[in-house]
Amino acid sequence: MIFAIICTDMEGALDTRKANREKHLEYLGSIGSALKGAGPFIDAYGKPNGSMLIVEMADQQRAEQFAANDPYALAGLFSSVEIRPWNWLLANPYQGQMGDQ
């Protein structure tokens, strides 16, 4: 199942984000092809202020565990994290490879 993990940074936490970026990227890389997409949200000045991850996980619990163990989450970067099942309907390069869509 595909999940969108939508994270909002704590106010004024850019230094926390920068300090944990390499660990975060390594963590994302650790799930290989289960990572379907990722990137930061940005503010009006082009500075990151949140994250969105698109991941394939067995179920909601696994997606929640994955999000909770992200180095950004462990460092206290996020003020909120929302995890929602997502049906990747359009422009899906994996169409037909991930089961029922």
HUCOR-V860375 format. One record per residue. N is the residue number from 1. PHI is phi in degrees with one decimal (999 if undefined). PSI is psi in whole degrees, 0 to 359 (* if undefined). OMEGA is omega in whole degrees, -180 to 180 (* if undefined). Layout:
n: {N	N}
phi: {PHI	PHI}
psi: {PSI	PSI}
omega: {OMEGA	OMEGA}
This chain:
n: {1	2	3	4	5	6	7	8	9	10	11	12	13	14	15	16	17	18	19	20	21	22	23	24	25	26	27	28	29	30	31	32	33	34	35	36	37	38	39	40	41	42	43	44	45	46	47	48	49	50	51	52	53	54	55	56	57	58	59	60	61	62	63	64	65	66	67	68	69	70	71	72	73	74	75	76	77	78	79	80	81	82	83	84	85	86	87	88	89	90	91	92	93	94	95	96	97	98	99	100	101}
phi: {999	-94.7	-128.5	-98.8	-108.8	-112.4	-120.4	-114.8	-71.7	-63.3	-59.8	71.7	-104.3	-59.4	-63.8	-63.9	-60.5	-62.3	-67.5	-111.9	-59.9	-62.3	-63.4	-61.1	-64.0	-62.4	-62.1	-61.4	-65.0	-68.5	-99.0	54.9	-72.4	-71.1	-85.1	-97.6	-179.7	-164.1	173.2	-85.0	-80.3	-128.5	-88.8	-62.9	-103.3	82.5	-91.9	-65.6	-141.0	171.7	-143.8	-131.7	-119.3	-115.3	-131.7	-105.2	-133.0	-63.8	-163.9	-58.9	-61.1	-65.3	-63.6	-64.5	-63.3	-60.1	-62.7	-66.6	-93.4	-62.2	-54.4	-62.6	-65.0	-63.2	-83.2	80.1	-67.8	-93.3	-87.0	-154.5	-137.8	-119.5	-121.8	-130.7	-60.2	-136.8	-100.2	-77.4	-87.0	-111.0	54.9	-92.0	-69.3	-97.5	-44.5	86.3	-104.2	-116.7	86.0	-66.5	-118.4}
psi: {144	138	141	125	113	117	139	129	151	149	133	25	21	322	323	317	310	319	336	6	312	316	320	313	320	318	315	319	337	344	5	231	354	342	115	338	154	153	164	151	152	154	185	343	7	11	139	140	18	182	152	129	140	116	152	119	160	324	177	318	317	321	320	318	317	312	319	332	1	133	328	315	316	331	356	24	324	138	335	151	127	131	119	134	143	135	104	91	311	150	36	108	346	5	130	352	350	24	203	128	*}
omega: {180	179	169	176	-173	-174	176	-180	170	177	176	-175	-177	179	177	178	-178	-177	-176	-174	-177	178	179	-180	176	180	178	179	-177	-180	174	-174	175	174	-177	179	180	175	-179	163	180	178	-177	-179	179	180	179	179	179	-178	168	177	172	-175	173	-179	-178	-177	-178	-178	178	178	178	178	179	-180	-178	-179	176	178	175	180	-180	179	179	-178	-169	171	177	176	177	-180	-175	171	-174	176	-178	-171	-175	178	180	-179	-179	-177	179	-179	-173	179	-177	176	*}
